[in-house]
Amino acid sequence: MFCTVGPLSKAEVVQLHADFPQPTETLRSSAAVSVSTTGSLSGTEGRPAVSAGFWENPLFRREKHVVVDRNPSVPQHLGRSLPARAEVAKMADEDQDGVAEDDLTTVEPHVPFVLEAWEKEEESWRMLVSRKLRKQCACSSARTKGLLLGFFPVLSWLPRYRFREWLLGDVMSGVIVGILLVPQSIAYSLLAGQDPIYGLYTSFFAGIIYMVLGTSRHVSVGIFGVLCLLVGQVVDRELDAAGFNVSAPSGNLTAGLACDRSCYSIIVGATVTFMAGIFQVLMGLLQVGFVSVFLSDALLSGFATGASLTILTSQVKYLLGLNLPRAQSPGSLIKTWVLLAQNIGQTNICDLVTSLLCMLVLVPAKELNDRFKAKLRAPIPFELFVVIAATLASHFGHFEERFGSSVAGNIPTGFMPPQLPAWSLIPNVAMDALSMAIIGFVITVSLSEMFAKKHGYTVVANQEMYAIGFCNILSSFFRCFTTSAALTKTLVKESTGCQTQLSSLVTALVLLLVLLVIAPLFYSLQKCVLAVIIVVNLRGALTKICEVPQMWRVNHVDTATWLITMGTSALVNTELGLVVGVLVSAFCVLGRTQRAPAVQLGQADLPELYEDLASYKGLHTHRGVVVFRYEAPIYYANQVLFKRMLYRRVGLDPLVEKARRMKQEKQDRKRDMLKPSAGKKEVPTCVFLPQHTSFHTLVLDCAPVLFLDTAGVNALKEVAKDYNELGIRLVLARCSASVLDSLRRGGYLDAEAEGPPKVFFTIGDAVQYAQSLASQNGNCEASC
């Protein structure tokens, strides 16, 4: 590239020869030298052969660069060689006034870097809808195969199953999880307000259905404590509304069905499960799997801990052998403890002793399994051992007859015929089902993604929604209650060598054996033993309470969300706790945009590195230019705060300054009116900037600004207008493509308008352009 401008001034020639002592003829023979304002130094064959001082010439800092062209074919009228040293000496002896006049050459404005955007083709909404419909409704063999394999993932991995490598691990993990699920399924049936057989049904059907529809290889789907609690609360509420109670279990005619308390309980549980599945499938069809991102880890952890406290409270009556109704109104946890305190004298000593013995065995056993899980091939099923031992002791000790202990009772074998949900109950349980649907989906997707990332494969969130939805819909016809993935059993599956969901089929076979043969043997199993199993499995969530100080040191906002969600779930209502947690999280996000950092930037040694002056040392500012950064989107909720923080950081509020000027002008007019007219003499004044500021350009770094709405664009317009009235220019730097689009649509940028640029791609370009304009206009401060 070659560029020429006007003749070299005498001062420039003298300075060049002072910096480059080599003979001028050498420069002539190697290159033709000229002055340029392009802001670059180039040559056709690389860097010119000149001294190092040439590149550090002070002329560069005045936007005047030397451009060297080695091409010998350049005509003489396009290049200007330096004069000989004798001519230079003659120039140096001339009058200094003449040199000063020559040195005052015109400086052209800095030419910023510009990117050419692709032209976007505007598409009408009709064309867009038509294109989407054609894409979704296109029918071909490949698309049909893709849809089939996508909806039934088992058809993808089962034909490629590696029997020699995977079968042993899947069989082992399936058997172990099945053994663990037998006592847990019976225990969590108690929590859901159902008979033990229905917990076994739930674990059996959920595992088979998820094996066919799920995309995770390791997740174990079945009973989950929090969902069992929610189902139990709905069941108790509907039992009370239908006229059932503990003292009258014989039966009632409700919802057009003649059945007893147990029958009506599973009808309610199956109906709410059916509605939860419908909601999950609808969410999958509407592609709303993204809702899981709004439930933070702190929210889910707080909700689980609060629900665990409620579960613990609900099981204490079984540990003590008390026959108490479950409190339903808000504040049920406190009311339950009050009832327990009032009835503590009726404690069944046999149940209390059995509970303590089982707890003394299971708590250390769980700790041993956790401590030696790296050495153990599989966790030791202490729960099954405790259930077997307690059942034998209760049977041969006749605990039910001698001490009045509450036992599991008759557990039938085989399966019951399918039945439809009670349609008349749907309006009563719909809202409860929605909260269960969201919780079940979020837990399932979170666990699926966690284990998929750990083992290097992917899961499809919407397909997971379909899978868990159909697990609930189909299993509800077989008298099951709401299911989701469970962390504890998933960890057991992974640690025992699970490779695919074939392990779920093995688990189902173990449960099938129990359902067909072994189930009646648990008739004498005490309910207090089942309560102990539930309480011991809560220790993971309950230990989170001890981690609150550590959580507070890490992040105050997340800890506050955790505490509020946990307190609301435990003390007020479980479902309300989830809603409150979501609202608190949303307000925390909103509050962070309201309290976003607003900083003034300084330049580091690297040309394009600008950082917070208050955070880093060694940064410097540019005279007459202020660089400001607001680290949040600018939208309707924080646009007033944005302007306030901007005015505070730069030290100039244009509205206050205009008001001050108007007041000053009013005082000047009053003072002029009081002066005698004869001695009055008009003195023209010109005020460009207030005396306490020293900048003419404000650069706004928009890199952290993720988006702008209409209010945000209008706020920038107001800021630019107010500062422009004071003679201060506002320019934007590092705007994203979406922000630029918002600025164009909002009228801040007009492609047809002429004038200086308002947006720059780098902060350095914006600063250099502002300085070049200031050099053109002269020293503003000196003028004033």
N, C-alpha and C positions, 0 to 999 in steps of 0.2 A: 504494500500500500504506500502511496506517495501523496503528500499533501503540502501545499504551499500557502503562505499568507504574505502579508506585507513585508517590506524590508526590515532587516534587523536594526534595532535601535543602537545608538552608539554605546549606551550603557550595557546592553546585552552582549555586544561584541567584546567589549573590554572584560566583562565577567567571564565569558567563555574562554578567552585566552588566559585569563588568570587561573582558571580551574584546569585547563588542559595545556601544560607547557610544551607539548610536542609541537613541531613546526606545522604551520597551517597547511603547507603543501601536502603533508601526509594525509591530513583530513581530506584535502581536495582529491588526492589520488585514490583514496579508499572509498569515499562516499560523498554525495552531495548533501549538505545539511540545510535544513529549513526549520522554521518555527511553526508549530501547529497547536491548535486548541482542541484536538480530538481526544485528548486525555489518554493517548496510547503511544507506545514507542515500538516501531516495527521495522523490519527490513526483509528484503526478498530472500536473503541467504542467512537468516539468523541474526544474532546480535552483532552490531558493528564493532570493528576493531578500534575502540577508543578507550581512553583511560577510565579507571573505576570512578574517578571524581566526576566524569561526565554524567553518570547516572544519578549522582547526588546533587546535581546543580540546583541552587535555590530557585532557578526559573521554573522548575517543575512544581514547586509549591505555590506558584502563582498561576497555575493552570496553563503554563507555556512549556511544551515539550519539544524536544528535538527529534525529528523523524529522519532517519537515514535510509537511503536507497542505494544499494550496491549495484544496481543494474546499469551497466555502462551505456546501454542504448537510450537512456533517458535524455531527451533533448535539453540543451542548455537553458532554454527559456522556462523549463519547468523546475529547475533546481538552481539554488543560489549558494555558491561556495563562499567560505569565509574570506575576508580580506587578508592581505599579507600583514606580517607583524609590524612592518614600518607604518602601514596605514593605521594599524591599531594605535601605535604610539601617537600618531598625529591626532587621532580622535580623542585620545586621553588628554591631550594638551588643549583641546578646545574649551570654550566657555561652559561651565557647569550648568548654567541656566538652559542652555540648549540641550544638554543631556537630559535634564529633568523633563523638558518638554517632549523629547522623543520617547522617554520611558513611559509616559502616560498614554499608552496605547489602549485601544478598545478591547475589552474582554468579552468574548461571546459566552452565553450561558452554557452550563454543562449539559451534554446530551445524554439523557438517561438510557439505561438498558430497557429494551422493549421486547416483549414476547408477542408473537402473532397467534391469536386464538383461532381455534377451528370454528368454522361457521356451523351453527346448530340448525338442523332442519326442524322447523316448527311442524308439529303433528297435531291435528285436531283431535278432540276427544272421541269423535266417532271412528276415526281411523285407528286410534289407539285401542279402543274397545274391540273393534273388528279384528285387529291383529292379535290381540290377546285371546279372543275366542277361537280364531283359526289355530293358534298354537295349542290351546288346551283341548280343542275338539278334534284335532288331527288324528286320523285313524290309520295305523299301519301295523304290520306284524311286529316290527321292532318296538314300536311304542307300546303295543299290547303286552309284549313280553316284558318290557321294562316296568310297566305298571304292575303286572302280576308278581314279578320278582321283588318289586319295591314294597308291595303290600304284604307279601308272605316271604320274609327274608329267609325262612327255613329252607325254601327251595333253592336258595343261592349257596348256602354253606353245607347243607346235608349231602348233596351229591359229591362234594369235594372233601368229605370227612376223612381224616387220616386215622384209621382204626388202630394201627400199631402205635402211633405216637400219642393219641388223645384219649383212647377208650379207657385205659386204666385210670387216668386222672379224673375223668368225668364220672366213672362208676364210683370211685372212692369218695369224691366230694358229694355226689348225690346221696350215697348211703349215710354219710355222716350228717349232712344237713337234714335228711329225713328223720334220723334218730333225734336230733335236737328239736325238730319241729313238732314231734308228737306231744311232749309236755307243754311246749310253748303255745301250741294251737289250742290245747285244752284250757290253759291258763288265760289266754287273751280272750277266749270266748266269755269268760267270767267278766272281764273288763267291758266287753261289748254288750253285756246284758243278755247273752245267748246261752243255750245249752252247749256242752262240750262238743257234741257231734258236728255242730255247724262250723266250729273253728277248724276241724279236720277237713270238712268239705271245702272251706275257703282256701286252705293251703293246697289242696289237691287240684282243684280246677284252675286256680290262678297260675300255678306253675306250668301246666300243660298249655294253656292259651298263650301265655307270654313266650313260650318256646317257639310257637308258630309265628307270632307277629312281632316279637321284639328284635331290636338290632344290637343289643348289648350281649356280650358273651358271658359275662360274669354276674350280672345282677340277679339276686334272688327275690322274686316277687311273691308276696303272700301277706300275712298279717303284720300290721305296723301299729305300735302302741298308741300313738297320737290319734290315728284314725279310729282305732277301737274305742278310745275314750269318747270321741265325737259321736260315734254311732251309739254308744251306750247312753249318752246324754239325750239324744233324740228319742231312743227307745223308751227311756224312763219318762220323758215328757209326754209321749203319745200314750203310754200305758196309763198315766194319771188322767189324761184327757178322756180316755176310753172307759175309765171307771175301774181299772185293775189296780190292785194294791197287794202288799205282802200278806195281809191278813185274809184276803179273799182270792186265792189263786184258782178257784174252781173254773171260772169261765164267764163269758159275757157274749152277747151278740153285737158285734161291732163291724162296721164297714161292710155289712151284708154277709159276713162270714161267721159261722159259729165255731169258736175255738177257744182254748184256754190261754193262760198268760204266756206260756212258752210259744205256742203257735202264733199268737199275735205279735210277740217280740220279733220273731224271725220275719214275719210279714213286713213289719216296719223297717227292719234292717235291710231286707232285700229290696224294698221300694226305694229307700234312700240310696242304696248302692246302684240301683238301676239308673236313677236320675244323675248321680255323679258320673257314671259312664257316659250317659247321653251328653252331658256338658263337656266332658273331655273329648268326645268324638267331634262335637260341634266346634270346639276350639281348634281341633286339628284341621277340620274342613276350612275354617276361616283363617288358617295360617297364623294363629296368635300364640305360637310357641314362644314368642319373644317375651311374654309376660313374666317368665321365670327370672329374667334379668332384673326385675324390679324388686325381687325378694332377696335382700342382701344376706350374706352369711351371718352378720350380727342379728338380723331380724329372725332368721330361721333358728339360730341357736337360742335366742331369747324365748321364742315361741315354744321350742321343744322343752326348754327348762321349765317354763311356766306350766306347760301341759304335764310335765313329769311330776311337778309338785301336786297338781290336781289328781293325777293317777295314784300317787303315793297316799294322798289323803283318802281316796276312795277305797283303797285296799286295807287300810288300818282296821276297819270293822271286821274284815275277814280274819286278820291276824289275831284279833282279840275274841273272835267268835260271837260278835254282836249282830243282832238282827235289826238294822237301822235302814230307813229309806234314804235314797240319794237326794241331796238338796239340789234344786234346779235353778233357783233364782240367782241373780247376780250376788256375788259374795258367798257362793256356796262353799268355798274352802273354809272360810272362817266359821260358817254355820255348822259345817260338818265337825270341825274340831270342838265346837261348843256342845254338840250332841254327844260326841265321844266322851267328853269330860263329864257330862251329866249321867251317862250310862256306864261309866267305867266299873261300877260295882257289879254289873251283870256279866263281867268277862268270863268266858268259858276257859277254865284252867287247862283243860286238855288241849284246846286249840292254841292257847298261848304257849304252852310248853313245846308243842309240836313245831310252832312257828320259830321259836328261839333255837331249837335243835337244828332245824333245816337251815336257818340263817347262819348258824355257826359252821355248818358244813359248806354251804354254797359260796359265802363271801370269800373265805380263804381259797376255795377251789377256783373261783374266777380269777383271783389274783395270781395264783400259780399258773393258770392257763395263759394269762397275759404276759407273765414274766418269762416263761419258757416257751413261748409260741415259736421262737426261731429254731428251737431244738426239737420241738414236737412235730411229728409228721401230721398230726391232726389233734385238735383240742379234745381233751377227755370229756365225755358226756356226763358230767356229774349230775346235771339236772335229771337225766333219765334214771340214774342210779337212785337219786333221792326219791323220785316219784315211785319207783318200784318198791323201795324199802318202806316208804310211808304207806303205800297201798297195802302191802302185806301186813304191816303193823296194825293198820286200822281194821283190816278184815279179820285177822285172828284175835285182835284185842277187843273187837266189838265196840269201837269208839262211838259209833252212832247210837247204839242202843244204851250203852252204859253211861256215856258222858254227854249225849245230845250234840255231838259234833256234826257240823254240816258237811255232807259229802257230795261228790259229783253226781251220784245217782245212776240211773239206768242209761247206758249209751248204746243205742241200737246199732246193728250191723247193716251193711248194704247201703243202697241209695234210695232216696225218696223220689217219687215222680216229679217232673218239673211243674212249676206253677208260675202264673203271671203275677207281676206286682199289683198291689192294690192301687188302682188308678185314683180312687177318692182321697188317698193320702198324699198324692203328689203336691197339691198346693201347700200342704202343711210342712213338707220336708224339702221343698225346692231350694230355699236359700241355704239351708244346712248342707245340702248336696253340693251346692256351688263352692262353698268353702272347702269341703272335702275334695272336690275335683281339683282345685288349684293346689292344695297341699300335696295330694297324691302325685300329681304330675310333676311338681317342682322337686319333690324328693326323688322321684324315679329318674328324671332327667339329670339331676345333679350327680347322683351316684353313677349313672351310666356314663356320663362324660368324664367323671373322675377316673373310673377304671379303664375307659377306652384310651384316655390320654396316657395312663400308666403303662398300658400294654401295646400301644401303637396302632390302634385302629380307630375308626370313626363311627359315631352313632348319629341317627337322624332324629332331631327333636320332635318333629311333627309325627313321624312314624311311632316314636315312643308314646306320644299322646294317643294315637290310635290303639296301640297295643294295650296300654293300661286302661283305656276306655272300654275296649271290648272285653278285657278281663273282668271288669265290673258288670258290663251289660249281660254277657253270657252267663257268668257265674251267678248273677242275681236270680236267674230262673231255677237254680238248683239250691236255693236257700243259703246263699253265702252273703257275707257282708263286705264292706269296702276294703280294697287292697291297694298296696303300693310296694315299691322296693323297700327292703329293710337292710340297714347298714350292717348289723351284727352278722346276720346269716350270709350276706354278700362277702364279708371279710372271711368267714369260715370257708365259703366256696373257693375263694381265690387261694387261700393258704393251703388247701388240701388238693390242689392240682387241677382245678376246673379249667377246661379249655373252651367248651361250647355250652350251649343251653341243653345239650343232651343230658347233662347232669340233672336238670329240672325234671326230665322224664324219669330218671332213676329215683329221684326224691318222691315223685308221684307214685311210683310203684311201691315204695316203702310205706307211704301213707295208705295206699290201697290195701296193703296187707293188714294194716291196723284197722281200717274201716270194715274189712270183711271178716276178720278173725279175732283180733286182740282187743278191740274197743270195749267190749263188755267187762273185761277184767279190771277196768279202772272204776268200777262201781263204788268201791269203798274209799277212793282217794278223797282226802279232806280238802275242802276249799281253801283252808289256810295255807296248805302247801302250794297251791296254785298262786295264791297271793304273794307268797315268799318269792316264787320264781319271777313274778312280775316286778316286785320291788327291787330284787337284786339286779335285774336287767336295766333298771333306771339309773344305776350308779354313774354311767358315763355322762348322762345329761346333768345329773345333780352335782357332779364334781365341777361343772362349769362355774358354779357359784364361788368356789374358792379361787378361781382365776380372774375375778373381777378387778383386783388391784393391778395385776399385770396388764389386763385389757385397758384399764384407765391410763396407764403409763404409755401405752402404744398409741391409742387414739381415743380422745374424749368423746367425739361424736358417735362413733360406733358403740362405745360403752353406754352412752346415754340411750341410744336406740335399743340396746340389749336390755337394759334395766326397765325401760318403759314397757317394752313388749312383754317381758317376763312378768312384771308386776300386774299388768292388765290381764294377761292370760290366766294367771293364778288367782288373783284376788277378785276379778270382776267376772269375766266370761272368756272361755277359750277361743271361740270364734271372734269375739270382739277384740281379743288381743292381737289376732292376725291383722284385722282391719286397722287398728290403732298403730301397729308396727309399720304397715305400709304408709300410712299418713305421716308418721314421724319421719320415716326415711325420705319421703317426698319433700317434706318441709326442710329437712337437713340439706338436701340437694339445692333447694331453692335458697336456703339461707347462705349456702356457700357462694352462690352467685351474687347474693346481696353484700357479702363481705369479701369479695374478690380482691386480691392484691392489686394496688395501683401504684406503679413505681416510675421513677425518672431514671432513664438509662444513660450510661456513659460508655465510651468506646474503649476497648482493650487494645493491645498491640496489634492484633489481627484486624484488618480493615473492616470486616463485616461482623465482628463480634461485639454486640452491645448487650450489657447486663446491668442489673440493678446497682445503682451507686451506693445504696445503703448496705448491700450484701457483700460486695467484693472490693478489694483494694486495687490500686493502680489504674483505675478508670479515669478518663478525662472527658470533659464536655467540650462542645464546639461553641465558639463565641457567636452569639446571636441566634442559636438554634437549640431548641429544647426537644428531647426525644422522650416520649411518654408511652407506657404500656399498661393496658387494662386487661388482666388475665381472666376474662370471662366473656361469654356472649353478651351482646348489648340488645336487650329486648324490653318489652313494656314494663317488666317488674323491676328492673334495675337501671333504667335509662336516667332517672333523676339522680340516683346515687353515682352513676358514671360521671355525669357532669360535675357533681359536687366534688368527687375525688380528683377529677382532672383540674378543676380550678384551685383546689387546695395544693396539689403537688407542684403545679407550675407557678403558684404564687400570684395569680392574677384572675380575679373574677370579673369578666367583662361587664356583667350587669351592674355590679357595684362600682366599677370604674366609670361606666357611662353615667350612673347616678351622681357620682362625685363630680364629674365634669359638668353635668347640667347644673348642679348646685353651685359650682365655681363660676360658671357663666352667668348665672342669676345674680350672684354676689357682685361680679364685675360690672353688670349692667346697673345695679343699684348704686355702686360706688361711682360709676361714670355720671349718673344722673345727679349725684350730690356735688360733683365738681363744677366750678364755674365754667360756663360755656366758652368764655373768651380764651381761657388758657387751655381749652381742650384740644388735644391733638391726637388724631387717630394713628395708632401704631399697629400695623398688621402683625398678626401672630400666626404661627403654624405649629401645631402640636401633632406629632406623629405617634409617640408612645408615652405612657406615663413614666415619670422619672424613676420610679422604683423598679422597673423591669429593664432587662437588657437583651431581649430576644425579639426577632422579627419573624421567625418561622417556628411553627409547632408541628413536629413529626409524630404521628400516632402509629405505633407498631401494632398492626392488626393480626399478627400471627396467632395469638391465643384466642382471637374472636372467632368462635366456631360458626356462629350464624348471626344474622341481623333480621329483625322483623321490621314492620312499618314504623313502630315507635323508635326503634334503634336508628333507622335511617334518618328519621326526622330529628332525632337528637343530634346526629352528626351535622345535619344542615344548620340547626340552630347554633351549634358551637362554631361552625365555620363562618356563619353570618355575623355573630357577635364579635368574634375576634377580628374579622375583616374590617369591621367598623372602627377598630382600634389600630388598623394598619398591620395586623399580624396575620400571616398566611397559615392555613391548616392544610397539611398534606398527609396522605395515608401511605403506609409502606407494608409490604409483605401480606397483602390481602389474598385469601384463598379464592378459588374460582367461584365457589358458592357465594361468598361475601361480595365479590365483584358483581355477580349477577343480581344480588339483592340491591346493590347500590345503583345499578343501571335501571332496574325496574322501579326503584323508588325515586328516580329523578335526581339523585346526587351526582351521577355522571351522565353527561350529555355528549354523545358521540359527535353531534353536529356543532356543538358550541366551540368557539375559538377561545384561546387563552392558554395560560400556563397549565401544565399537567397537575392533576390532583392526586394521582396514585402512582407509586413507584414499586418496583419489584424487590428492591433491597433498601435497607435503611441508609447504607452508604450513598446510594444514588440520590436519595431524597436530601441528605445533608449536603452533598456536593452541589446539587442544583440550587438549594437555598443559598449557599455561600456564593455561588457564581452570580445569582441575581442581586445579592447584596453588594458584590463588587461592582456590578454594572451601575447600581443606583447610588454608589458612594456610601460613606459611613453614615448610617442613619443617626447614630447617637451624636456624632460630631455636628451633623446638620442641625439637630435640635438644640 
